[in-house]
Amino acid sequence: MGEPLSVGIVGAGKISAAYATTLTRLPGVALTRVADLDPARAASLAAQYPGVLPVPVADVLSDPAVDLVLNLTVPQAHADVALAALAAGKHVYGEKPLAVTTAEARAVLDAAARAGRTVGCAPDTVLGTGVQTARAALAAGDIGAPVAATAFMVTPGHERWHPDPEFYYRPGGGPVLDMGPYYLTALVTLLGPVRRVAGMASTPRSTRTIGDGPRAGEVFPVLVPTHQTGVLEHASGAITTLMMSFDVWAGRLPRIEVYGAEGTLSVPDPNQFAGQVQLFRGAEGEWAEVPERAGYRGAARGYGVADLAEALRTGTTPRANGELAYHVLDVMECLSRAAETATTVTVESTCAIPDAVPLTP
């Protein structure tokens, strides 16, 4: 099998512990370094895992022992950190989105191509048994040819629980760029790339109030739309209706449903790795649970990094890859442009649907 891929984390924020816990238990990868602009935060994370060293960001980039930089910084820093890592000869796996704009994202992918390095990007939730089982059901023809889908993500806002939520409400944030990657990556995995979009957006509140942590009660401005709707035309011909909002207190809408010529498939939360897939077939006239058919069992954040490590060893394309992340970002950017211009926008990019994940213990 060879030596495991040595991983250095840049960005020891809220999500970093989830990645670190996964990486320290998976074969094929080894977490070795942690860096953050706040050295104390890096030290606190590293102390939880034997053999992991807290170091300055520059040391992660320059250390020849680090093979891949896991970029867990805020979205506004994703492109800069990725470009620095690639310039240092590292592979890169980043949190979503790939970058704040498609121009920045393309610069990252072009730099990787010149350097002969690989870029991966979250979300890797689509590699779990939830979406992969739904994908297997579609491939088996359980609902016939897909004709349409719906996708809904509603919440009253992350400022209720996040101690430093401003970045969710600045350029690079908003419900689509924040949560859209989970839903759109799942939709592309299930129905294929998107070729055209329409959309509308609004900003019902101009300010938000931090609800938790040492800064509770602080008010900050909202600089991006916080309620967005859209219609996606997939290259397959299927049409998806999308709603993503930081302005809805509660809802009973399904996360994702796919409608076919012979039935309906209910897909679990794409922000989770597992979940119950349900199937309604017109011939039977009732809902039934679909047993796990595919995906990594017991998966958690970091499985995309391990999948990338395996792809490097086998000379294949990682499933949570840069071109998929670029297409998803392009779709999100086109949704915003459609809302701003009140027009239908053609999505110029495309991507291959990643390989399916067999049911894996």
Number of C-alpha atoms within 10 A of each C-alpha: 7 6 8 17 24 18 27 30 29 28 23 25 15 10 13 22 16 12 18 24 16 18 22 16 11 15 13 19 25 22 28 23 26 31 26 22 13 13 15 13 16 25 18 13 20 24 13 12 15 10 12 20 18 24 19 17 21 14 15 26 24 15 13 12 14 22 22 28 27 29 26 23 23 18 24 17 15 22 25 15 23 29 21 18 24 25 17 16 20 29 26 28 27 28 21 27 29 34 28 21 19 18 12 17 25 17 16 25 23 13 19 23 13 10 15 12 17 23 27 28 27 25 30 28 28 33 32 26 31 29 30 29 28 31 24 20 23 20 13 10 14 20 22 17 16 23 17 20 23 20 25 20 24 20 14 13 22 18 21 15 13 16 16 16 20 19 16 24 25 15 16 21 24 25 26 29 23 17 20 26 24 24 24 25 27 29 27 21 22 22 25 21 26 28 18 20 26 22 24 20 21 15 17 12 12 13 12 19 17 22 19 16 12 10 12 16 12 11 14 15 13 21 19 18 24 25 20 22 20 20 19 28 21 20 15 14 15 19 22 23 18 22 20 25 24 23 18 14 10 9 10 7 12 14 18 23 23 25 21 22 15 15 22 23 27 22 24 21 24 29 18 20 24 25 16 18 23 18 22 21 18 14 8 9 9 10 15 13 12 17 14 20 17 22 27 21 17 12 21 20 22 25 24 25 30 20 21 29 23 20 15 16 14 10 9 11 18 23 24 26 24 26 21 25 26 26 25 32 27 21 29 23 18 21 28 24 18 21 21 13 12 13 14 17 21 16 21 12 16 19 17 14 15 16 13 16 19 16 15 13 8
